[in-house]
Amino acid sequence: MAITKKLIHFNDSFGAFCDRGIVFSLCVLIFVLPASIALLDSFAALAVSFYFVKKIHRIAIDWPSRSVNSNFLRKIKFIWEGLAPPANCLSLPLQLLAFAFFISVLFSQYPTLSLFAFFGKFIKCVFLYFSFIEAFSNEKRIWIFLNFFLLSALITVLSGVFQHYTGKDFLKGHLIGAENFVSTQRINASFFSPNGFGAYLLLVIGLVLHLLFTAIVNNKSPILKGSLGFFLFLLLFCLCWTYSRSSWAGFLIMLFVMSLIDRRKILFLGALLIVFVFIFLPFLNNIRHMRLRDGVSAGSVAKEGFSYQLKTFIVQNGSGRFNFWKKAISIIRSSPVYGTGLNTYARILKRDPPKNRWYAHNCYLQMAAETGLLGLACFLWMLYVLLLHGLSNCRHIKDLWALSLLQGVLSGLFGFLGQSFFDNTFYTVQLGVLMWVFFGLMVALTRLNPMTEFQERSDG
């Protein structure tokens, strides 16, 4: 894995110090993310602080020359532009998304809750994204970040394996099954739920799969190939042992996207699909057979055989999810344009609680309920721009390792976002932050390997 000296730009010495502070903060953040929400929030705040200090310092230096003979509006514009991140594909979509979310705050049924969520969650994550693309301006820093991420993932996966065999993970002492009321055999490692652990694993699997394939194609050292292969083995079994059907659906989506963006991997991915069909699904029947479909007994499942298992995996109503979705749709109908307000879904449900479930188990429906169809449309447009930008860049990157990283991040995000259709992934602290950091990682990779004007015109 040769690391080049490719740079985007040079900064002044104080700006370079702040960038190093951001890199340090985000590397520690990604390392502690699975184990400690308190440390996660602390290092997120530190990264954003470094970002603001750098920007304010730059504004202060340029202020004497730029403020002379400028009216009030031009001064405001100068400050606004000074606080902005480097130009990137999400500049306009993020502005519109922030506007749509702020509108939902203004019309919120619980303004205090919404205002807190807007600044304490959404704006924090946006500036984490800004911080990432600001500081990760060379390949060396990105590899350092990925090493921290993969090391943290390895420790978390080992904790999950330990939990599977001993009943207790060694990071936070979670007892197997104690965080959910579905099965006593589902692992969640240091995450709150097996579904959350499964969503985290999807992003790791996307990266490791592509790195392993590139190592095999380039005939790298047996140690590297063996290490990546063993890591993938652990990741897949942990994903299996979560028995998280939403994460398994995300895994299938990820495999499908991988086959589309790189046809060379079809045989490789076909082998993983066989593993899913002949290992994952039989395990699901043995562990969660009473939950495959409401009202279906274990005996009837066994009699129907494998074809019935596969059918019920696809069409099952998912532990009451259809009922939760119906409730979310009814809330959307009550306030379709602006929603009930950011961070108000649980409070709205308390008026008529469905079995104490405070989430829609569908991030997109919950977003539409809270921020209206306007907020959901802006978010989906942002995802469209981001993912299309990544797919377009995949066609033009010549460096195999850079391409494998971008494909890994992109396919992992597709799986993660697909999993979010069946769960509340965006609305958990750890996974919400992880999603925005991966947005930044993907954009940073494309900025290091930009398309030429001719390539952009041909894609357009």
C-alpha positions in Angstrom: 0.0 0.0 0.0 2.3 2.7 -1.2 1.4 6.2 0.1 2.0 9.0 -2.3 2.7 12.6 -1.4 -0.3 13.9 -3.3 -1.6 17.2 -1.7 -4.6 19.4 -2.4 -3.2 22.7 -1.1 -0.7 24.1 1.4 -1.8 26.0 4.5 -0.1 28.6 6.8 1.7 27.2 9.8 -1.2 27.9 12.3 -3.7 26.5 9.8 -1.5 23.4 9.5 -1.4 23.0 13.3 -5.2 23.2 13.3 -5.5 20.6 10.6 -3.3 18.3 12.5 -5.5 18.8 15.5 -8.6 17.9 13.4 -6.8 14.8 12.1 -5.9 13.7 15.7 -9.4 14.4 17.0 -11.2 12.5 14.2 -8.8 9.5 14.4 -9.4 9.2 18.1 -13.1 9.7 17.5 -13.4 6.9 15.0 -11.3 4.7 17.4 -13.5 5.2 20.4 -16.8 5.4 18.5 -18.0 1.8 19.2 -17.2 1.9 22.9 -17.9 5.4 24.4 -20.5 8.0 23.4 -19.0 10.4 25.9 -15.5 10.3 24.4 -17.1 10.4 20.9 -18.9 13.7 21.7 -15.7 15.1 23.3 -13.5 14.5 20.3 -16.2 15.6 17.9 -16.4 18.9 19.8 -12.6 19.1 19.7 -12.4 18.6 16.0 -15.1 21.2 15.3 -13.3 23.6 17.7 -10.0 23.2 15.7 -12.0 23.9 12.5 -13.5 27.1 13.8 -10.3 28.3 15.3 -8.5 27.9 12.0 -11.3 29.6 10.0 -11.6 32.5 12.5 -7.8 33.0 12.5 -7.8 33.2 8.7 -10.7 35.7 8.8 -8.9 37.8 11.4 -5.7 38.0 9.2 -7.6 39.0 6.1 -10.1 41.3 7.8 -8.1 44.6 7.6 -7.7 44.3 3.9 -11.0 42.9 3.0 -13.2 45.1 5.2 -11.9 48.4 3.9 -14.6 50.2 1.9 -17.0 47.3 2.3 -20.6 47.7 3.4 -22.3 45.6 6.1 -23.6 43.0 3.7 -20.3 42.4 2.1 -18.6 42.0 5.5 -21.3 39.4 6.5 -20.7 37.6 3.2 -16.9 37.6 3.8 -17.4 36.1 7.2 -19.8 33.5 5.9 -17.4 32.5 3.1 -14.5 32.4 5.5 -16.3 29.9 7.7 -17.3 27.7 4.8 -15.4 24.5 4.0 -13.5 23.8 0.7 -15.7 23.7 -2.4 -17.3 20.3 -2.6 -20.2 18.5 -4.3 -22.4 18.9 -1.2 -22.1 22.7 -0.8 -25.6 23.5 -2.3 -27.4 20.4 -1.1 -26.3 21.0 2.5 -27.4 24.6 2.4 -30.9 23.5 1.2 -31.0 20.7 3.8 -30.1 23.0 6.6 -32.8 25.5 5.4 -35.5 22.7 5.3 -34.5 21.4 8.7 -34.6 25.0 10.1 -38.1 25.5 8.7 -39.2 22.4 10.6 -37.8 23.9 13.7 -39.7 27.1 13.2 -43.0 25.2 12.7 -42.2 22.6 15.4 -44.8 21.4 17.9 -42.0 21.3 20.5 -39.6 24.2 19.5 -37.1 23.6 22.3 -36.6 20.0 21.4 -36.2 20.9 17.8 -33.8 23.7 18.3 -31.6 21.6 20.5 -31.5 18.8 17.9 -30.8 21.3 15.1 -27.7 22.7 16.7 -26.7 19.9 19.0 -27.0 17.1 16.5 -27.5 18.2 12.9 -25.1 21.2 12.8 -22.5 19.3 14.8 -22.5 16.5 12.3 -22.4 18.9 9.3 -19.3 20.6 10.8 -17.7 17.2 11.4 -18.1 16.6 7.7 -16.7 20.1 7.0 -13.7 19.3 9.4 -13.0 16.1 7.6 -12.7 17.5 4.1 -10.8 20.5 5.4 -8.1 18.5 7.1 -7.8 15.2 5.2 -6.1 16.8 2.3 -3.5 14.1 1.5 -3.5 10.4 1.1 -1.2 9.8 4.1 -3.8 11.3 6.5 -6.6 9.2 5.0 -4.6 6.0 5.4 -3.9 6.9 9.0 -7.6 7.5 9.6 -8.5 4.2 8.0 -5.9 2.3 10.1 -7.5 3.7 13.3 -10.9 2.8 12.0 -10.0 -0.8 11.0 -8.1 -1.4 14.3 -11.1 -0.2 16.2 -13.4 -2.4 14.1 -11.1 -5.4 14.7 -11.3 -4.9 18.5 -15.0 -4.4 18.3 -15.4 -7.6 16.2 -13.3 -9.6 18.6 -15.5 -8.3 21.4 -18.5 -9.6 19.5 -16.9 -13.0 19.0 -16.1 -13.1 22.7 -19.7 -12.2 23.5 -21.0 -15.0 21.2 -18.9 -17.7 23.0 -19.0 -16.4 26.6 -22.2 -14.4 26.7 -20.5 -11.1 27.6 -18.5 -8.6 25.5 -15.2 -7.4 26.9 -15.6 -3.7 26.0 -18.7 -2.7 27.9 -19.7 -5.9 29.6 -23.0 -6.2 27.6 -24.7 -9.5 28.3 -25.8 -11.3 25.2 -29.5 -10.6 24.5 -29.7 -8.2 27.5 -30.2 -5.1 25.2 -33.0 -6.6 23.2 -36.0 -8.7 23.9 -36.1 -10.9 20.8 -33.5 -13.6 21.3 -30.9 -14.5 23.9 -28.3 -15.5 21.2 -27.9 -12.2 19.2 -24.7 -10.3 19.7 -24.4 -6.5 19.9 -20.8 -6.1 21.1 -20.4 -2.6 22.5 -23.4 -1.2 20.6 -26.9 -0.8 22.1 -28.5 -3.3 19.8 -27.6 -6.1 17.4 -29.1 -4.0 14.6 -26.8 -1.1 15.4 -23.8 -3.4 15.4 -24.9 -4.9 12.1 -25.1 -1.4 10.5 -21.6 -0.6 11.7 -20.2 -3.9 10.3 -21.6 -3.0 6.8 -19.2 -0.1 6.5 -16.3 -2.1 7.6 -17.1 -5.1 5.4 -17.4 -2.7 2.3 -13.8 -1.5 2.9 -12.3 -4.9 3.8 -13.9 -6.6 0.8 -12.4 -4.2 -1.7 -9.0 -4.0 0.0 -8.8 -7.8 0.0 -9.8 -8.1 -3.7 -7.2 -5.5 -4.6 -4.5 -7.3 -2.6 -5.3 -10.5 -4.4 -5.3 -8.9 -7.8 -2.0 -7.1 -7.2 -0.5 -10.3 -5.7 0.5 -8.6 -2.5 2.2 -10.4 0.4 0.5 -13.5 1.7 0.5 -11.9 5.2 -1.6 -9.0 4.0 -4.0 -11.2 2.1 -4.3 -13.7 4.9 -4.9 -10.9 7.5 -7.6 -9.2 5.4 -9.2 -12.6 4.6 -9.3 -13.6 8.3 -10.7 -10.2 9.2 -13.4 -10.6 6.6 -14.2 -14.0 8.0 -14.7 -12.5 11.5 -16.8 -9.7 10.1 -19.1 -12.0 8.3 -19.7 -14.3 11.2 -20.3 -11.3 13.5 -22.8 -10.0 11.0 -24.4 -13.5 10.9 -24.6 -13.7 14.7 -26.4 -10.3 15.0 -29.3 -12.0 13.3 -30.3 -8.5 12.2 -32.5 -8.9 9.2 -32.2 -5.2 8.4 -28.4 -5.5 8.3 -28.6 -8.6 6.2 -30.8 -6.7 3.7 -28.2 -4.0 3.7 -25.5 -6.6 3.0 -27.4 -7.9 0.0 -27.8 -4.3 -1.3 -24.0 -3.8 -0.8 -23.2 -6.9 -2.8 -25.5 -5.8 -5.6 -23.9 -2.4 -5.7 -20.4 -3.9 -5.7 -21.3 -6.0 -8.7 -22.5 -3.0 -10.6 -19.5 -0.7 -10.0 -16.9 -3.4 -10.7 -17.9 -6.4 -12.8 -14.5 -8.1 -12.1 -15.8 -8.8 -8.6 -18.9 -10.8 -9.6 -17.4 -14.3 -8.9 -16.0 -13.0 -5.6 -19.3 -11.6 -4.6 -21.1 -14.7 -5.8 -19.2 -16.7 -3.3 -20.4 -14.3 -0.5 -24.0 -14.7 -1.7 -23.6 -18.4 -1.4 -22.4 -18.0 2.1 -25.4 -15.8 2.8 -27.9 -18.3 1.4 -26.5 -21.5 2.9 -25.2 -20.2 6.2 -26.9 -17.0 7.2 -30.5 -18.0 6.4 -30.4 -21.5 8.1 -28.9 -19.8 11.2 -31.8 -17.3 11.1 -34.3 -20.2 11.1 -32.7 -21.8 14.0 -32.4 -18.7 16.2 -35.3 -16.4 15.2 -37.8 -18.8 13.7 -40.6 -17.6 15.9 -40.0 -14.0 14.6 -39.7 -14.7 10.9 -43.4 -13.8 10.4 -46.0 -12.9 12.9 -48.1 -15.8 14.0 -45.9 -18.5 12.4 -44.7 -21.3 14.6 -41.4 -23.0 14.5 -42.9 -26.3 13.3 -44.6 -24.6 10.3 -41.3 -23.0 9.3 -39.5 -26.3 9.5 -42.1 -28.0 7.4 -42.0 -25.4 4.6 -38.2 -25.7 4.2 -35.6 -23.4 2.7 -37.7 -21.8 0.0 -40.2 -20.7 2.6 -37.4 -19.2 4.7 -36.2 -17.1 1.8 -39.7 -16.0 0.9 -40.5 -15.0 4.5 -37.1 -13.2 4.8 -38.2 -11.0 1.9 -41.9 -10.5 2.6 -42.2 -10.7 6.4 -43.6 -7.8 8.2 -40.5 -7.6 10.4 -41.4 -7.7 14.1 -44.2 -5.2 13.7 -42.4 -2.8 11.4 -45.4 -2.4 9.1 -47.4 -1.2 12.1 -44.7 1.3 13.0 -44.6 2.5 9.4 -48.3 3.0 9.2 -48.1 5.1 12.4 -45.3 7.2 10.8 -47.3 7.7 7.6 -50.3 8.9 9.6 -48.0 11.5 11.3 -46.7 12.6 7.9 -50.3 13.1 6.7 -51.0 15.3 9.7 -48.2 17.7 8.7 -46.9 16.8 5.3 -44.8 19.8 4.3 -42.9 21.0 7.3 -43.4 18.0 9.6 -44.0 18.0 13.4 -40.5 19.3 14.1 -37.0 18.0 14.3 -36.5 15.5 17.2 -40.2 15.4 18.1 -41.2 11.9 16.9 -40.9 10.2 20.3 -42.9 13.0 21.9 -45.6 12.7 19.3 -45.9 9.0 19.8 -46.3 9.4 23.6 -49.7 10.7 22.9 -50.7 7.3 21.5 -47.8 5.0 22.1 -47.5 1.7 20.1 -46.0 -0.8 22.6 -43.4 1.7 23.8 -41.6 1.9 20.5 -40.4 5.4 20.0 -38.9 5.1 16.5 -40.4 4.4 13.2 -37.8 1.7 12.4 -37.5 3.5 9.0 -35.2 6.5 9.0 -36.7 8.0 5.9 -40.3 7.8 7.2 -39.2 9.2 10.5 -37.4 12.1 8.8 -40.5 12.8 6.7 -42.6 12.8 9.9 -40.3 15.2 11.7 -39.1 17.5 8.9 -41.9 17.0 6.4 -41.6 15.9 2.8 -39.5 19.1 2.2 -36.8 17.9 4.6 -36.9 14.3 3.2 -36.6 15.5 -0.4 -33.6 17.7 0.4 -31.9 14.8 2.3 -32.6 12.4 -0.6 -31.2 14.9 -3.1 -28.1 15.3 -1.0 -27.6 11.5 -1.0 -28.3 11.4 -4.8 -25.6 14.1 -5.4 -23.1 12.4 -3.1 -23.5 8.9 -4.4 -23.7 9.9 -8.0 -20.5 11.9 -7.5 -18.8 8.8 -6.0 -20.0 6.5 -8.8 -18.8 9.0 -11.5 -15.3 9.2 -9.9 -15.0 5.4 -9.8 -14.9 5.4 -13.6 -11.9 7.6 -13.8 -9.5 6.8 -10.9 -6.4 5.0 -12.1 -4.7 4.3 -8.8 -5.9 0.8 -7.7 -5.7 1.4 -4.0 -7.5 4.8 -4.2 -10.1 3.1 -6.4 -10.6 0.2 -3.9 -11.0 2.7 -1.0 -13.6 4.8 -2.9 -15.5 1.6 -4.0 -15.4 0.3 -0.5 -16.7 3.4 1.1 -19.4 3.8 -1.6 -20.7 0.3 -1.4 -20.6 0.3 2.4 -22.7 3.5 2.4 -25.2 2.0 0.0 -25.6 -1.0 2.4 -25.7 1.3 5.4 -28.4 3.5 3.8 -30.4 0.5 2.7 -30.3 -0.9 6.2 -31.6 2.4 7.5 -34.8 1.8 5.6 -35.6 -0.9 8.2 -34.2 0.7 11.3 -33.5 3.9 13.2 -29.8 4.0 12.3 -29.6 7.8 11.6 -31.1 8.5 15.0 -28.4 6.8 17.2 -25.5 8.9 18.3 -22.7 6.6 17.2 -24.1 5.6 13.8 -25.3 9.1 13.0 -21.8 10.5 13.5 -20.3 7.6 11.6 -22.5 8.3 8.6 -21.4 11.9 8.3 -17.8 11.1 8.8 -18.0 8.6 6.0 -19.7 11.3 3.8 -16.6 13.3 4.5 -14.3 10.4 3.8 -15.9 9.8 0.4 -15.7 13.4 -0.6 -12.1 13.6 0.6 -11.2 10.7 -1.6 -12.8 12.2 -4.7 -11.1 15.6 -4.1 -7.7 13.8 -4.0 -8.5 12.2 -7.4 -10.6 14.8 -9.2 -12.0 14.3 -12.7 -10.8 16.4 -15.5 -13.1 18.9 -17.2 -13.4 16.6 -20.2 -14.4 13.7 -18.0 -17.0 15.8 -16.2 -18.5 17.0 -19.5 -18.6 13.4 -20.8 -20.4 12.2 -17.6 -22.8 15.1 -17.7 
